[in-house]
Structure formats: structure tokens, C-alpha cells
Amino acid sequence: MMLLGVSLIAAIYIFAGFWRPEDKRFLFSSFLMTFYLILYYCFPVTTSGTSIYIGRLTQYLPVFSYGLILFGSLFIQFKKRVIYMAGFLGLLLSIFSHFLLSIII
């Protein structure tokens, strides 16, 4: 389901005309999201005995961060660099936490 959501976000971004070949933000965020998806599907984390919300957080936070990176400036008229950095930090936090959880558990 997460793979479908990420694919839809990327397809909407590309086919809506927002993407340009020199868009480094799209390329770098797509690379990070692909890396997270590889981690997520190759090294699944089973958090037995914990809250259901931790599992949802590992699915929704990266997708939300990816969408925030790509479409954040359309919905929020704040400083664009702050929005992009928040999205990148959310995606990096997701990668780091999944990596740590897969090592610990």
C-alpha cells in the first residue's frame, strides 16, 4: 500500500507538469524514498507488544515527508526552504529509525 502511495505521489508530480529535468529536489527525495522502501520491504520490523501507532508511523511519516517535499510549497505559503528541510528531515528520521529498529529487534 505504501508503494502505491509513493508511486501515485511521484506520478502526479511528474504528469502535472511540476517536474523539470534539472529538479534536484525531486531526484534526491525520490532517491531517499527508494532507499527507505528497500529498507522497509527487505528488512521488515516487527514491533511485537508495542502500540499499533508505531507501525503506522513507519508507513505514514515517510510518505507524508515525501509529499511535503514535492508539494509543500503549493499548500503552505511559508518559507519554502523550511518546508523542504522539514520534509527531508522527516524522511531521514524515518530511514534512521527504521535502520535502528531493524538492528535492535
C-alpha positions as a Markdown table, in Angstrom:
| # | Residue | x | y | z |
|---|---|---|---|---|
| 1 | Met | 0.0 | 0.0 | 0.0 |
| 2 | Met | 2.9 | 2.4 | 0.8 |
| 3 | Leu | 4.5 | 1.6 | -2.6 |
| 4 | Leu | 1.2 | 2.5 | -4.3 |
| 5 | Gly | 1.0 | 5.8 | -2.4 |
| 6 | Val | 4.6 | 6.8 | -3.2 |
| 7 | Ser | 4.1 | 5.9 | -6.9 |
| 8 | Leu | 0.9 | 8.0 | -7.1 |
| 9 | Ile | 2.6 | 11.0 | -5.5 |
| 10 | Ala | 5.5 | 10.7 | -8.0 |
| 11 | Ala | 3.2 | 10.2 | -10.9 |
| 12 | Ile | 1.1 | 13.2 | -10.0 |
| 13 | Tyr | 4.2 | 15.3 | -9.6 |
| 14 | Ile | 5.6 | 14.3 | -13.0 |
| 15 | Phe | 2.4 | 14.4 | -15.0 |
| 16 | Ala | 1.0 | 17.6 | -13.5 |
| 17 | Gly | 4.0 | 19.4 | -15.0 |
| 18 | Phe | 5.8 | 20.3 | -11.9 |
| 19 | Trp | 8.9 | 18.2 | -12.8 |
| 20 | Arg | 11.8 | 19.5 | -14.7 |
| 21 | Pro | 14.9 | 17.5 | -15.6 |
| 22 | Glu | 17.1 | 19.9 | -13.5 |
| 23 | Asp | 14.9 | 19.5 | -10.4 |
| 24 | Lys | 17.4 | 18.2 | -7.9 |
| 25 | Arg | 14.8 | 18.2 | -5.1 |
| 26 | Phe | 12.7 | 15.6 | -6.9 |
| 27 | Leu | 15.7 | 13.4 | -7.8 |
| 28 | Phe | 17.2 | 13.5 | -4.3 |
| 29 | Ser | 13.9 | 12.9 | -2.5 |
| 30 | Ser | 13.0 | 10.1 | -4.8 |
| 31 | Phe | 16.4 | 8.5 | -4.2 |
| 32 | Leu | 15.8 | 8.7 | -0.4 |
| 33 | Met | 12.3 | 7.4 | -0.7 |
| 34 | Thr | 13.5 | 4.5 | -2.8 |
| 35 | Phe | 16.2 | 3.7 | -0.3 |
| 36 | Tyr | 13.6 | 3.7 | 2.5 |
| 37 | Leu | 11.3 | 1.4 | 0.5 |
| 38 | Ile | 14.2 | -1.0 | 0.0 |
| 39 | Leu | 14.8 | -0.9 | 3.8 |
| 40 | Tyr | 11.1 | -1.3 | 4.6 |
| 41 | Tyr | 10.5 | -4.3 | 2.3 |
| 42 | Cys | 13.8 | -6.1 | 2.7 |
| 43 | Phe | 14.2 | -5.6 | 6.4 |
| 44 | Pro | 10.8 | -5.6 | 8.0 |
| 45 | Val | 10.5 | -4.5 | 11.6 |
| 46 | Thr | 8.0 | -6.4 | 13.7 |
| 47 | Thr | 7.4 | -4.5 | 16.9 |
| 48 | Ser | 5.6 | -7.1 | 18.9 |
| 49 | Gly | 3.9 | -6.0 | 22.1 |
| 50 | Thr | 4.1 | -2.3 | 21.2 |
| 51 | Ser | 1.5 | 0.1 | 20.1 |
| 52 | Ile | -0.2 | -0.1 | 16.7 |
| 53 | Tyr | 0.7 | 3.6 | 16.1 |
| 54 | Ile | 4.4 | 2.8 | 15.8 |
| 55 | Gly | 3.7 | 0.6 | 12.7 |
| 56 | Arg | 1.5 | 3.3 | 11.3 |
| 57 | Leu | 4.2 | 5.9 | 11.9 |
| 58 | Thr | 6.8 | 3.9 | 9.9 |
| 59 | Gln | 4.3 | 3.9 | 7.0 |
| 60 | Tyr | 2.8 | 7.3 | 7.0 |
| 61 | Leu | 5.7 | 9.6 | 8.1 |
| 62 | Pro | 7.9 | 8.8 | 5.0 |
| 63 | Val | 5.0 | 9.2 | 2.6 |
| 64 | Phe | 3.9 | 12.5 | 4.2 |
| 65 | Ser | 7.5 | 13.7 | 4.2 |
| 66 | Tyr | 7.9 | 12.8 | 0.5 |
| 67 | Gly | 4.7 | 14.6 | -0.3 |
| 68 | Leu | 5.8 | 17.6 | 1.7 |
| 69 | Ile | 9.0 | 17.8 | -0.2 |
| 70 | Leu | 7.2 | 17.7 | -3.6 |
| 71 | Phe | 4.0 | 19.6 | -2.9 |
| 72 | Gly | 4.7 | 21.6 | 0.3 |
| 73 | Ser | 5.1 | 25.0 | -1.4 |
| 74 | Leu | 1.7 | 24.6 | -3.1 |
| 75 | Phe | -0.3 | 24.3 | 0.1 |
| 76 | Ile | 1.7 | 26.2 | 2.7 |
| 77 | Gln | 2.9 | 29.8 | 1.9 |
| 78 | Phe | 5.7 | 29.8 | 4.4 |
| 79 | Lys | 9.4 | 29.9 | 3.8 |
| 80 | Lys | 9.9 | 27.3 | 1.1 |
| 81 | Arg | 13.3 | 26.1 | 2.4 |
| 82 | Val | 11.9 | 25.4 | 5.9 |
| 83 | Ile | 9.2 | 23.2 | 4.3 |
| 84 | Tyr | 11.6 | 21.3 | 2.2 |
| 85 | Met | 14.0 | 20.8 | 5.1 |
| 86 | Ala | 11.2 | 19.6 | 7.3 |
| 87 | Gly | 10.3 | 17.0 | 4.6 |
| 88 | Phe | 13.9 | 15.9 | 4.2 |
| 89 | Leu | 14.4 | 15.7 | 7.9 |
| 90 | Gly | 11.3 | 13.6 | 8.3 |
| 91 | Leu | 12.5 | 11.3 | 5.6 |
| 92 | Leu | 15.9 | 11.0 | 7.1 |
| 93 | Leu | 14.5 | 10.4 | 10.5 |
| 94 | Ser | 12.3 | 7.6 | 9.1 |
| 95 | Ile | 15.3 | 6.0 | 7.4 |
| 96 | Phe | 17.5 | 6.3 | 10.5 |
| 97 | Ser | 14.8 | 5.0 | 12.9 |
| 98 | His | 13.9 | 2.0 | 10.6 |
| 99 | Phe | 17.6 | 1.2 | 10.4 |
| 100 | Leu | 18.0 | 1.3 | 14.2 |
| 101 | Leu | 14.8 | -0.7 | 14.8 |
| 102 | Ser | 15.9 | -3.4 | 12.3 |
| 103 | Ile | 19.3 | -3.7 | 14.1 |
| 104 | Ile | 17.9 | -3.7 | 17.7 |
| 105 | Ile | 14.9 | -6.1 | 17.1 |
